[in-house]
């Protein structure tokens, strides 16, 4: 989760302070000191009359709560026609604290309905991150085969900071109401940092499998249980890959390589903070094999990143998709500045849910990501289409200004030609722009948000993020999702992804640009997007 959750996703200085014996204690039954103070109204705030969705920075096709602070996605599961999205939530304020589980549901991963608070904090514990399973065989005894219980496996964080342990809650009404298990915690190793259980049914062993983080040791531990209540330790993985921050929010799942059912690999996702590829929070992954007891990473992988932007963290995937697909979502923020972004009365949004693949890229299995197909349902009429246009040095309005907008879905194919750099400028005008470009010499796609609008709330916010992307068949392929306060870029077949928040002013210009020569725009299809909100 964290901010430490108090130590969890905490900034490094907070971790060091905790190690020195300091603890953050929240007032029992109340908001944290930060949450208790009403923040100044931000540029992205709403007036008292504006409903959620009308605020200048309010995402239109990314989930955000109507009010208050949100961080990690939790409990991702599909059940009875609904995708469930639980999330770390402060019901009492717009900064981190009072960690509880918020809740939203969707039938297509695009149109979300926010539901009442699912799991509230209490006098003893905050409810940190975890997962939800559907106990179809009633191994826990919480439901019945006819009405299986949804069981949440979450981290109990003692409010005095003395312990983190794994606990259960259950629901027999499709997640609308929850009961905490009287026998909690079900897994307690006496550790202060032991969190974020991702639980799934492992059919070969006919048992439940837990993947959980030992954050300060840079390890992931695996456990097995017949009933979600009694757990047996199996093995550890790590340290490996990036270890400059605490490890959190692990996820483990199988995937077919290139869609071949005879070639299945396992993917282990490990989020860490700080130490991400772009600074602060980040998400890495390992490809390997899992034998039911131990995960073994393929050799010579180096560090592999799910996303090269600044704002993709705590990424985990849904279980139980009716068509067997693997969808993933992340918290679209960064602990370097997450509590300072200029939005009110909410703070933080989720990324667009992404359909995952495992494809052979440059000779090795590589995770690929694409926006879920249902996002197309938000496309408005009258798309803008451009074909075979030279992009000379300098910048020019796209389609004579017909492509301007603030919520866009753009699919583009460029031929580099003689240009050193080329691409698109978004939300451009009055000295403001967010640049999505390609650096031909470096072989990288990049997002430059240095002049994207409001960047002054943190020195860690302005800058350029880059991801490797090869020219294939003479072309650079980009899909760009622009929302009111974010840009997501999917390069190639989705092997290179960048996610960044932006907080622009009024301009909505979209411009083509090239530097050092002429590029060619082979094709571009631009769709304006509507909102998922009623």
C-alpha positions, 0 to 999 in steps of 0.5 A: 500500500503505502505510505507506511501505510504508515511505513509501507508506501512511505517516502524513504525519509519516513521509513528511516524515521520509523527505523529509528523508533518513531511511529505515526499514531492516528487518533483513534476513531478520527482523521489524521492531523493532515486529514482533519485540516481542510486543504486549500481549494485546488485549481482542480477542485469543484464548487459546492454545486458541481457534481463529481465529474465537472471539476477541471482535473476530474478524470472522465474515463479513469476511475476516481472516488467521488471524494477523499484519498485513494491509493492501491487497488485491492481485491480484484475479482470477477463474480456474478457478472461484476468486476470488483475494484476495492481500493485503499481509501481514507473515508475521512480526508483527502490525504493518506490515513484511516486506511479502509477499503473503498469499493466500486463495481463494473460490468465491462471495466469501463463504466464504474459504480462506486459503492459504500465503504466495504471494510472500515478501519476500527480502533485497533487496525487499519485495513491495508491491501489484500485480495478477494477470492470466491470460495466456490467449494466453501472451504472456509465455511463462510458460505455454501456451495449454492451461495459461495462467500466472497472472502477478503484476505487483507493485511491488518495494520495495528494502529500502534505500528507494532504488527502487520498480519493477514486477516479475513472478512467475508460477504455472502451478498455479492460484496455489499456487506462484510463481516470480519472473521472472529479468528483474525489474524489467520497468519501472523509471523510477528513482523512489523512489515508483512503485507499485501496478500494476493490469494488465488486457487491453485488447482493442481494442489487443490489449495489456496496459494498466497503471495505476500511481501516481506518489504524490507527484506526484498522478498516475496513469500508463498503460503498454502492453505486448505481453507483460507484459515490455516497457512503453511509456508512454502518458499521465498523469492528474492532479493532480485531485480530492483531493490532500492525501495521496499517491495509491496503488492506482489501478484503471481499468475500464469500466461500463455506465451504468444497465445500457445497453450503448450507454452505457459510461463508464470509472471511475478509482479513486484511493486517497489517504492522508492526505486522505480524506473522514473523515480519514486514508485514503480512496478517491476516483473519477473518471468519464470516458472512456478511448480506449486511451491517455488517460483524460479525466474528465468535467467539473465532478465535484468530489471523489467518494468511494467510501466516507464512513467512516473504514475503507475504503482501497486499494479495487480490483476483481476482473477476470475475473468469469464473469458480467461483474460488477464486484466491489470490496473494500477494506482495512477500516482506516485508517493513522491508527490501523491498527497500534493497533486492539485485536486479536490475533493478527491485525490488519485485515480486508477489507470485504465484497466489493461489487457495483458499478454505475454509475447516474444519480443526480441527473443524473450517472453515480454509482458504487453499491455493494451487498454481494455477493448470496452474503452471503445464504447466511450468513443464519440461520433465524428473521429478525425482521420489523417493519412500519409502526411509529411511532418516538417521540422517545427510544429503544426496543428493536427488536421487544422485544429480538428483534433483538439480536445481534452479526452482523446484516444489516438492511434498513430503510425509514424515513419521516422524519415530524417527526423531526430525526434517527432510526435504529438503535443497535447493540451498545447497552447499559451506556452503549455504542452505535454509532449509524446514523442519518439527519439530516433537516435535513442530508440525511445518513446518519451513523455515530457511534462515539463511544461504540461501546466501546474507542475510547481507543487513538487520538484519531483513532478516536472520532467521527461520519462522514456521507454525503449521502443524499436522501429518495426517494419519502418514504423513507430506505432503509438496509442495515446490516451489523454484524460483531463489529468493524465496521459498513457502511451502504449508503444508498439504492440504494448511492450512499452508503456508510459503513464503520467499525470498532468494538470493542464490549463485551458488550452486543448490544442493537439499539434504534430511536431518534428525536430532535425528533419522531416518525419511522415505520419502514415496514419492517425485515428483520433476519437474523442471520448465521453465519460463513464459517469451517468 
